[in-house]
Amino acid sequence: MKKRNILSFAVLTLAGMHMINKFVQKNARNLYPYFHSKDSEYQWKYGNIFYTKQGKGSPVLLLHDLTAGSSSFEWHKLIKELEKNHTVYALDFIGCGQSEKPNMTYVNFVFVQMLCDFIHDIIKMPCTIITSGASSSVALMSTLYKKELFRELILINPCHVSGNKLPETENKYKHFFLRLPIIGTFCANKMNNINSYENLFYNNYFYDPYQVDNSLIYAYYAAYQYGETSKALYSSIVNHYTDANVTRALMKLKIPVSIISSKEESDYQQIIEEYKNFHSDIKVETLSNSKHLPALEIPADLSCAISSILSE
């Protein structure tokens, strides 16, 4: 009898979690209009990749930050300026936004392959890459893989050179758990709810809290929930599967590379020093009155910094 009661409780708990998961995803669909219509997709081996192409001129590819709520929405203000002089491509990484979200382990090399294949198959010529946050490691590691595809790198608030750390045994168990279909989805949703994205914008992403509005928060939450949730990517990130040490890539780099750092980022000076230790020719621009996402907070100032670099 006791075992039957426990089993009944477990079944009811899982059923309740499943219903909550479906309710959360259904409500999130109301926020999808923040995104573009799905008129451009690159059919890649691990899933279709959503992208946009605007403007005319030398090719520039924008890579959003590598988080579970990130997408090419990060660039929607900046694109309006860059497209005046460039052909601007912006994509959603596999596992993000409007791209497909296979329930797999996302390691850094998955994104390296995706980036190189996209440039080879869609852009079809060497291009300038502009990154945000942790996507800097993807661009840098890609130059080791197929250096001929890259003309110049501009890294906005890049991550630390050494990455964080490798997955440990505990991380592997957590990763397995978060990828489970019902209970894993439920727990990942709890850690990626609207309140969590609100806290990120006020505490990490923006310097001026008065610049934060609900549309930004909703867009990041909707990007996480779009289609299938980004839980597998989220789990891969928090359990250190996407981390990479880029020291070798920096030391072997032969193309121009620039860093644009926000002065209000707590460790920006340390990160600049790390990069210069391995590649002394790096150019550095700094921005005031912004934190991690200047493309959304001060797009005009960021556009000026980028234009200054590209015109040299």
Number of C-alpha atoms within 10 A of each C-alpha: 6 7 8 9 10 11 12 12 12 12 12 12 13 15 14 14 18 17 14 15 19 13 11 15 19 13 12 20 13 11 18 20 10 15 17 15 11 11 8 14 16 16 13 15 10 14 16 19 24 25 20 17 17 16 17 13 13 14 23 24 22 22 28 27 25 25 21 26 26 23 29 24 21 23 20 15 16 19 22 14 17 20 19 13 14 17 19 23 22 23 27 26 29 25 33 31 32 29 24 23 24 17 16 14 18 20 16 20 17 15 22 22 17 20 20 20 18 18 18 15 12 11 17 12 14 17 19 20 21 23 26 25 20 23 27 28 29 24 25 27 25 22 22 16 15 14 17 14 20 21 18 19 23 25 25 28 28 23 24 23 23 14 16 14 13 13 16 11 9 9 17 15 11 15 25 14 16 21 22 15 12 18 18 20 22 23 17 20 22 13 14 21 17 19 13 13 21 20 12 13 23 17 14 16 21 23 23 14 12 8 13 17 12 9 11 18 20 21 25 27 26 29 29 30 28 24 18 20 27 29 32 25 29 26 26 28 20 16 20 21 23 28 25 23 16 22 21 13 20 22 14 14 17 14 12 15 22 19 24 24 27 24 19 17 20 12 14 20 12 11 18 21 13 16 22 16 15 18 18 12 12 17 15 16 16 15 17 14 15 23 24 25 25 28 22 21 22 19 20 15 17 24 19 13 16 19 14 11 19 12 6 5
